[in-house]
Amino acid sequence: MQLTIGQVYTFKLNSGEELIAKVIAAQIGSGYATIENPVSVAPGPQGMGLVPSMFTAEPDAEIQLNIASVSIFALTEDSVKMKYIEATTGIKIPDKKIIMG
């Protein structure tokens, strides 16, 4: 298993839940990865949305993710990644537009 530090990944947990988080350290040999700002994908009135995975943890906490509880993972798709960044930082990243002259 290879995780790149600084990348945003989507993790599918053994429970079926999807978790999106930024990896800040990867100790795969120890069975854990350190992540920040984990959010879960959940249905809402306007479709799928992002909700905090841990409501009572310190907002800036470094979270240990047990790799044994992950069934699959992949880099998060760009449009979802932009929504994740907006949800966790408040920074809105503009859509890429092509300027035609």
C-alpha positions as CSV (number, residue, x, y, z in Angstrom):
1,M,0.0,0.0,0.0
2,Q,1.4,3.4,-1.0
3,L,0.0,6.7,0.3
4,T,1.6,10.0,-0.8
5,I,1.9,12.6,2.0
6,G,-0.1,15.8,1.2
7,Q,-2.6,14.1,-1.1
8,V,-6.3,13.9,-0.5
9,Y,-7.6,10.3,-0.6
10,T,-11.0,8.6,-0.5
11,F,-11.1,5.6,1.8
12,K,-13.8,3.0,1.7
13,L,-14.0,1.6,5.2
14,N,-15.0,-2.0,6.0
15,S,-18.3,-0.5,7.4
16,G,-19.2,0.7,3.9
17,E,-18.6,4.4,4.8
18,E,-16.6,6.6,2.5
19,L,-14.1,8.9,4.2
20,I,-12.2,11.7,2.5
21,A,-9.0,13.1,4.2
22,K,-5.6,14.5,3.6
23,V,-2.7,12.2,4.5
24,I,-0.1,13.9,6.5
25,A,2.0,10.9,7.5
26,A,2.0,7.2,6.5
27,Q,3.2,4.6,8.8
28,I,1.8,1.7,6.8
29,G,4.2,-0.8,8.4
30,S,2.6,0.1,11.8
31,G,-0.9,-0.3,10.3
32,Y,-1.8,3.4,10.6
33,A,-1.9,6.6,8.5
34,T,-2.1,10.0,10.0
35,I,-4.8,12.1,8.4
36,E,-6.4,15.5,9.0
37,N,-9.8,17.0,8.4
38,P,-11.6,13.7,7.8
39,V,-15.1,14.0,6.3
40,S,-17.7,11.4,5.5
41,V,-19.8,11.3,2.3
42,A,-23.5,11.4,3.3
43,P,-26.8,11.9,1.4
44,G,-28.5,15.3,1.9
45,P,-31.4,17.3,0.4
46,Q,-29.4,18.4,-2.6
47,G,-27.6,15.1,-3.1
48,M,-24.4,13.8,-1.6
49,G,-22.6,16.1,0.8
50,L,-19.6,16.2,3.1
51,V,-20.0,16.0,6.9
52,P,-17.4,15.9,9.6
53,S,-16.4,12.3,10.5
54,M,-15.7,13.3,14.1
55,F,-17.9,15.9,15.7
56,T,-16.2,16.1,19.1
57,A,-12.5,15.9,18.1
58,E,-10.3,19.0,18.1
59,P,-10.6,20.7,14.7
60,D,-6.9,20.7,14.1
61,A,-6.2,17.2,15.5
62,E,-4.0,14.7,13.7
63,I,-6.2,11.6,13.4
64,Q,-4.8,8.0,13.3
65,L,-6.6,5.9,10.6
66,N,-6.3,2.1,11.2
67,I,-5.4,0.8,7.7
68,A,-6.9,-2.6,8.7
69,S,-10.3,-0.9,8.6
70,V,-9.9,0.2,5.0
71,S,-11.1,-2.1,2.2
72,I,-10.0,0.1,-0.7
73,F,-8.7,3.6,-1.3
74,A,-7.9,6.0,-4.2
75,L,-6.9,9.5,-4.9
76,T,-10.0,11.7,-4.6
77,E,-11.5,12.9,-7.9
78,D,-10.6,16.6,-8.6
79,S,-14.2,18.0,-8.4
80,V,-14.8,16.3,-5.1
81,K,-11.3,17.3,-3.9
82,M,-12.1,20.9,-4.5
83,K,-15.4,20.6,-2.5
84,Y,-13.3,18.9,0.3
85,I,-10.8,21.8,0.3
86,E,-13.7,24.3,0.4
87,A,-15.5,22.4,3.2
88,T,-12.3,22.1,5.4
89,T,-10.6,25.4,4.8
90,G,-13.3,27.8,3.6
91,I,-11.2,28.6,0.5
92,K,-13.3,28.4,-2.7
93,I,-11.2,27.2,-5.7
94,P,-12.5,28.6,-9.0
95,D,-13.4,26.3,-11.8
96,K,-10.8,25.9,-14.5
97,K,-12.0,27.8,-17.6
98,I,-10.5,28.0,-21.0
99,I,-10.1,31.5,-22.4
100,M,-10.9,31.6,-26.1
101,G,-9.8,34.6,-28.1
